[in-house]
Amino acid sequence: MADNEETDQEHGETGLTGLADLHMHSTYSDGIYTPEELASAAAAAGIRVLSVTDHDTLKSIPYAAGAAAACGLRYIPGVELSARQGGRQVHILGYGIRPDCAFLAKRLVEVRNARLIRLQEILDKLHKLGIDLAVPPPKDGERAVGRPHVARAMVAAGYVSDVEEAFARYIGEGRPAYVPQPKMTPAEGVELIHEAGGIAVQAHPEEVGSPELVLELLDELPYDGIEVYHPSASPERQAFWKGEAEKRHFLITGGSDLHGTTGRFPERLGQWKVPLQNITAFLACFGIL
């Protein structure tokens, strides 16, 4: 996919310049860059506002906040919760959450334990297929382990040529070593985010694979926003989800969903562009104008 050049303004000319990226992953979940590396790369790419939204963990928040401040960037605490409904993955982004929320932290520990069980089940299935891998569990409970880690280990061991092949042949949904992960429901995810004082945003609606399901959830659950600007959405689909957000008076957000994986667009920050003026209502929630 080519660089995103979307310049549509959500609320007219505001005078804001620069970019935002409200969706990226660090080494505390399944990204390959540390929070410090992400903040440095964001500053170099002209990104002025960022949020590191690691999967089902709050561990990166203090490090990302400190790194962003050191780089002169505005930072919004974030997380991406992994939910499932109707046989489909439905991820929910939480912004402005309190990292000391005991209720949320306890639930994420349970999710993390489920990830470890799933990891071993995937490795057992691969072993039966003649693929033996060493994928260690998270160090000191600080880093989540998921299928991207398994895929990269398969590449390193020479079993597949790249991450995409690992998913397509072995660990993608419906493939021989796939193991579904027990996950929370979207309703629980939205409730958890609100319990932690945050804003609940439907992540990358195109990736759910069922616009009908997303629309149903948006109508039924107390979401606060939609991630309109995401690499999975064409300009036409961005316009569609923008319209749905405006119809419901929802906030509009956007981000690159950067993991840093070679061959997965975008590979570096700044390739996917979200102008600040496109998300002014969201920024206003955090005093960023």
Protein Blocks (a to p, Z undefined) as FASTA:
>chain_A
ZZdfbfbdfklpehiacdddfbdcdfklmbfbdfklmmmmmmmnopabdcdddehiaklm
mmmmmmmmmnopacdddddddddeehiacddddehiafklmklmmmmmmmmmmmmmmmmm
mmmmmmmnopacdddddehhlaccdfklmmmmmmmnopambfklmmmmmmmghiakbccd
ddddfklmmmmmmmnopacddehkllnopaklmmmmmmmpccfbdcfbafklcfklmmmm
mmmmmmnopacdddekinhighiacfbehjaccdfklmmmmmmmnopZZ
